[in-house]
Amino acid sequence: MKFSVFQVSRKGGREKNEDRMGYCYTREAGLFALADGMGGHPEGEVAAQKTLQALAALFQREARPQLAEPQRYLQDAVLIAHQQLLRYAIEKGLSDTPRTTVVACVMQGDQAFWAHCGDSRLYLLREGKLVARTRDHSYIELAEALGRATPGAERFNRNVLFTCLGSPGKPMVDTAGPLLLEPGDRLLLCSDGLWGNLSDDEIVAQLAERTIADAVPELVERALRNGGPRCDNVTVLAVEWEGKGELDAPSTQELDEDGFASTIQGVADHRVEMDESEIEREVREIRDAIQRAAKKPKP
């Protein structure tokens, strides 16, 4: 598996950057993830960091060197991250729970799988055309999907979400895939600081016409200019999947069978150390809960 990656995160006009992004990979699989800690709740940057760490910890445990069930991994990993945030709030005695959105993609072999919760987005382009985009878990996108959107509503309701990680109820996690990848396919993960200040057409056009190393910085700068002095954090991670035949692309084949590499680092004051027993317990609890829910008689 060979891919190129380019990523940028800017604080914008906010006091701090609550976005986090990163990727990790084994010899035969890669995980790319982005989380946007939510303002109005405590420690959004911690929520985003813990979420990425939970995804990376489970990926490292289960990708040996491939994931047996990528969609199930994504579902489990996002829910584990959610449980970690609830536990963190209890342990710290917080009156509210840190919250975050998340979007994550697994590339394995020649297939892509992804999951998201909230309004951090994934765009997938092929030959300059938009193939897929996640649908935000916001009331405005729900209204649009149901054909009930009203003029001017987006300006007021764009950032009002009905689900996220760290909320009291079980988060909604949408998963997709497998989608068969072709050499040259481009994937872009971003926080709402990007898409909130640029149209989908602008994002697609830049990503289609330029290399990802040129397109991403230009997109971020445009978003910052459009957002003005109070612009939200703007974070973008872009990947170009280059197939098995491109000799000049970075290759996961440089790793041995048990090799693992990651750019997802711990934050010194809030580092999450998830050992094997803790991960196993979390996975077991989540799968037991899913099985119990599936067995409940329908009203």
C-alpha positions in Angstrom: 0.0 0.0 0.0 1.4 3.4 -1.0 0.0 6.8 -0.2 1.0 10.5 0.1 -0.3 12.7 3.0 -0.4 16.4 3.6 -1.9 18.0 6.8 -2.3 21.5 8.2 -3.9 22.9 11.3 -4.3 26.6 12.1 -5.7 28.3 15.2 -7.5 31.0 13.3 -9.1 33.7 15.5 -9.7 31.5 18.5 -7.7 31.5 21.8 -6.6 27.9 21.3 -6.6 25.2 18.7 -9.0 22.4 19.8 -8.6 20.4 16.6 -6.5 17.3 16.4 -5.5 15.1 13.4 -3.1 12.3 12.6 -2.5 9.0 11.0 -1.0 5.6 11.7 -0.3 2.6 9.6 0.9 -1.0 9.6 2.4 -2.9 6.7 -1.1 -3.4 5.1 -3.5 -0.9 6.6 -3.7 2.8 7.3 -5.8 4.9 9.6 -6.4 8.6 9.0 -8.4 10.6 11.6 -9.5 14.1 12.6 -11.3 15.4 15.6 -12.7 18.8 16.4 -13.1 19.6 20.2 -16.4 21.4 20.8 -16.5 24.9 22.2 -19.0 25.6 25.0 -17.8 22.5 26.8 -14.7 22.0 28.9 -11.3 20.9 27.5 -12.3 20.4 23.8 -8.6 19.9 22.9 -8.4 17.0 25.4 -11.6 15.4 24.0 -10.1 15.6 20.5 -6.7 14.2 21.6 -8.2 11.4 23.6 -10.4 10.4 20.7 -7.5 10.1 18.3 -5.5 8.1 20.9 -8.3 5.7 21.4 -8.6 5.1 17.7 -4.9 4.6 17.3 -4.7 2.3 20.3 -7.4 -0.1 19.0 -5.9 0.1 15.5 -2.5 -0.9 16.8 -4.1 -3.8 18.7 -6.2 -5.1 15.8 -4.3 -4.4 12.6 -1.9 -7.3 12.6 -1.1 -6.2 10.0 -4.7 -6.0 8.6 -8.0 -5.3 10.3 -10.3 -8.4 10.1 -13.4 -6.2 10.0 -12.6 -2.5 9.2 -16.2 -1.3 9.7 -16.6 -3.0 13.0 -13.2 -1.6 14.1 -14.3 1.9 13.3 -17.6 1.5 15.1 -15.9 0.0 18.2 -13.1 2.6 18.2 -15.4 5.6 18.1 -17.6 4.2 20.9 -14.5 3.4 23.0 -13.4 7.1 22.5 -16.9 8.2 23.7 -16.6 6.0 26.8 -13.1 7.4 27.5 -14.5 10.9 27.6 -17.3 10.0 30.0 -14.8 8.3 32.3 -12.5 11.3 32.1 -15.2 13.7 33.2 -16.1 11.5 36.2 -12.5 11.0 37.2 -11.8 14.8 37.0 -15.0 15.7 38.7 -16.1 17.9 35.8 -19.7 19.3 35.8 -19.8 18.7 32.0 -18.1 16.3 29.7 -15.5 17.3 27.1 -17.0 16.7 23.7 -15.8 16.4 20.1 -16.7 15.5 16.6 -14.6 12.9 14.7 -14.1 11.5 11.2 -11.8 8.6 10.4 -10.9 6.5 7.4 -9.2 3.1 7.0 -7.4 2.3 3.8 -6.6 -1.3 3.5 -5.5 -3.2 0.4 -7.4 -1.3 -2.3 -10.4 -0.5 -0.2 -11.6 2.5 1.9 -13.9 2.5 4.9 -14.9 5.5 7.0 -16.9 6.6 10.0 -18.0 9.9 11.4 -19.9 11.5 14.3 -20.7 15.2 14.2 -19.8 17.6 11.4 -16.1 17.0 10.7 -16.2 15.9 7.1 -14.7 13.5 4.6 -14.5 14.2 0.9 -13.4 11.6 -1.7 -12.4 12.6 -5.2 -11.7 10.5 -8.2 -10.4 12.0 -11.5 -11.4 15.5 -10.2 -15.0 14.5 -9.4 -16.6 14.3 -6.0 -17.4 10.6 -5.3 -18.5 10.8 -1.7 -19.0 13.2 1.2 -20.1 12.6 4.7 -23.4 14.1 5.8 -23.1 16.3 8.9 -25.0 15.3 12.0 -26.6 18.7 12.2 -30.2 19.8 12.2 -29.7 21.8 9.0 -28.4 18.8 7.0 -31.2 16.6 8.5 -33.8 19.2 7.4 -32.2 19.3 3.9 -32.2 15.5 3.6 -35.9 15.5 4.6 -36.7 18.3 2.2 -37.7 20.6 5.0 -35.0 23.2 4.9 -36.1 26.9 5.1 -34.4 29.9 3.5 -31.8 31.5 5.9 -31.9 28.6 8.3 -28.3 27.5 7.6 -26.9 30.8 8.9 -28.3 30.1 12.3 -28.4 26.3 12.6 -25.3 25.2 10.7 -23.3 24.3 13.8 -26.2 22.9 15.9 -25.4 19.2 16.2 -27.7 16.4 17.4 -24.9 14.0 18.2 -21.2 14.1 19.2 -18.7 12.1 21.3 -19.0 12.9 25.0 -22.7 13.7 25.0 -24.9 12.0 27.7 -26.6 9.7 25.2 -25.1 7.1 22.9 -23.5 8.9 19.9 -24.7 8.2 16.3 -21.9 6.8 14.3 -22.3 6.5 10.5 -20.0 4.1 8.7 -19.4 3.5 5.0 -17.5 1.2 2.8 -15.9 -0.8 1.4 -15.3 1.5 -1.6 -12.8 0.2 -4.1 -9.9 2.6 -4.5 -8.2 3.6 -7.8 -4.7 5.0 -8.1 -4.9 8.8 -7.8 -8.0 8.9 -5.6 -7.9 11.7 -3.1 -9.3 11.8 0.4 -9.7 15.0 2.4 -10.7 15.1 6.1 -11.5 18.5 7.6 -13.0 20.4 10.5 -15.9 22.8 10.0 -13.4 25.7 10.1 -12.7 24.7 6.4 -16.0 23.8 5.0 -17.8 26.5 6.9 -15.9 29.1 5.1 -15.6 27.5 1.7 -18.2 25.9 -0.6 -17.9 22.2 -1.6 -17.3 23.4 -5.1 -14.2 25.4 -4.0 -12.9 22.5 -2.0 -13.3 20.1 -4.8 -11.9 22.4 -7.5 -8.7 23.1 -5.6 -8.2 19.4 -4.7 -8.8 18.4 -8.3 -6.6 20.9 -10.0 -3.5 20.9 -7.8 -1.3 18.5 -5.9 -2.4 17.9 -2.3 0.7 19.7 -1.1 -0.3 22.8 -3.0 -4.1 22.5 -2.6 -4.3 22.0 1.2 -2.3 25.2 2.2 -4.3 27.3 -0.3 -7.6 25.9 1.0 -6.7 26.7 4.6 -5.5 30.2 3.8 -8.8 30.9 1.9 -10.8 29.6 4.8 -8.9 31.8 7.2 -9.4 34.9 5.0 -13.1 34.2 4.6 -13.6 33.5 8.3 -12.1 36.9 9.3 -10.7 37.8 12.7 -13.0 35.4 14.6 -12.4 32.4 12.3 -12.7 29.0 13.8 -9.7 26.5 13.9 -9.1 25.2 10.4 -7.7 21.7 10.1 -7.2 19.5 7.0 -5.6 16.1 6.4 -5.4 15.0 2.7 -4.4 11.6 1.4 -3.7 10.5 -2.2 -3.9 6.8 -2.6 -1.3 5.8 -5.2 -1.9 2.1 -5.7 0.6 -0.8 -5.7 2.5 0.2 -8.8 3.8 3.7 -8.0 7.5 3.2 -7.0 8.1 6.8 -6.0 5.3 6.9 -3.4 5.9 6.3 0.4 5.2 2.7 1.1 4.0 0.8 4.1 6.0 -2.2 2.8 9.0 -0.7 4.5 7.5 -2.0 7.8 7.9 -5.5 8.9 4.9 -7.8 9.6 4.5 -6.4 13.1 5.5 -2.9 12.4 3.5 0.1 13.4 4.0 3.8 12.7 2.0 6.8 14.0 1.8 10.6 14.0 -0.8 10.5 16.8 1.0 11.5 19.9 0.0 11.9 23.5 -0.4 15.3 25.2 2.0 15.3 28.2 -0.6 16.4 30.7 -3.4 14.3 29.5 -1.8 11.2 28.0 -4.1 8.1 27.7 -2.3 4.9 28.3 -4.7 2.1 27.2 -3.3 -1.3 28.0 -4.5 -4.6 26.5 -6.9 -5.4 29.3 -8.5 -2.0 29.2 -9.0 -2.1 25.5 -10.4 -5.7 25.7 -12.8 -4.6 28.4 -14.0 -1.6 26.4 -14.5 -3.7 23.3 -16.4 -6.4 25.2 -18.7 -3.9 26.9 -19.6 -2.2 23.6 -20.2 -5.5 21.7 -22.3 -6.9 24.6 -24.4 -3.7 24.6 -24.9 -3.9 20.8 -26.0 -7.6 21.1 -28.4 -6.8 24.0 -30.0 -4.0 21.9 -30.3 -6.2 18.9 -32.2 -8.9 21.0 -34.7 -6.4 22.4 -38.2 -7.1 21.0 -39.5 -4.3 18.8 -42.5 -2.5 20.1 
